[in-house]
């Protein structure tokens, strides 16, 4: 794809597309985890923590959801150390 793809990347764009994914499938733990991770990288810590709370509130439905919850716990610890 080349380096031009990286020129198109931005936190607002990443947030926009992950929020769209959450809107289309609000029950998927992975989408909330990915959005929380993007928010954390963009230094929007309150938004990241809100998504992590949603991860905790959703039922496990897919094979990797337990793993995603563990990743969410790790991200939460990382946010607490900031």
N, C-alpha and C positions, 0 to 999 in steps of 0.2 A: 504494500500500500504506500510505502514511502513516508517520509517525515511530514508531508503536507497534512496528513490525518491529524497529527499532533497539534498543528496550528489551529485546527477547528475545535479542539477540546477546551472546555472551560468548566469551572465549578457550577455556574448558573445553568449551563446546558445539561450537565450531568444530573443536577438536581431536578431539572424539568423532566427529563426522560424517566428517572426513577420514580418521581411522583406520579407520572402517568402510569407506570407499571403498577404502582400501589393502587391507583384508582381503578385500573382494569381488573386487578386480582387482589383485593384488600385482605384476603385471608391467607395469603402466602407469606410465611415467616421470612423466607429469603429476601423478598422485596424490601421488607421493613429493615432487615439487617443491612442490606446493601445501601439503602438510603441513609441509615444511621452512620455507616462508615463514611459515606461521602460528606455528610454534614460535619462529621468529626474532622475530616481532612480539610474542609473549608472553614474550620474554626467556628462553626455554628453549633456550639455544644448543647445548648438548650434543646434545639431541634433534634440533635442526635439522641439525647436522653429520652425525649418523647417517643421516638421510634423504638428505642430499646424497651420502653415500657409496653409498647404494643406487641413486641416480640414475646414478652412474658405473658401477655394476656391471651394470645392466640392458641388454639388447640394444635397439638402435633397431628399432622395429616399426611405428611410425606416422609419417605425413608430418611432423608437427611435433616429433618427438622430438629431432631435432638442435637445433632452436630451444630446446626446453626444457632441453637440456643446457647451452646457452649462458647461459640465464637462471640455471641452477644455479651456473655458474661465477661469474656476477656476484654472486649471493647469497653465495657462499663468500667472495669478496673483501670484500664488505660486512661479513661476520661477522669477518673477520680484522682489520678496522680498528676494531672496537668497543673 
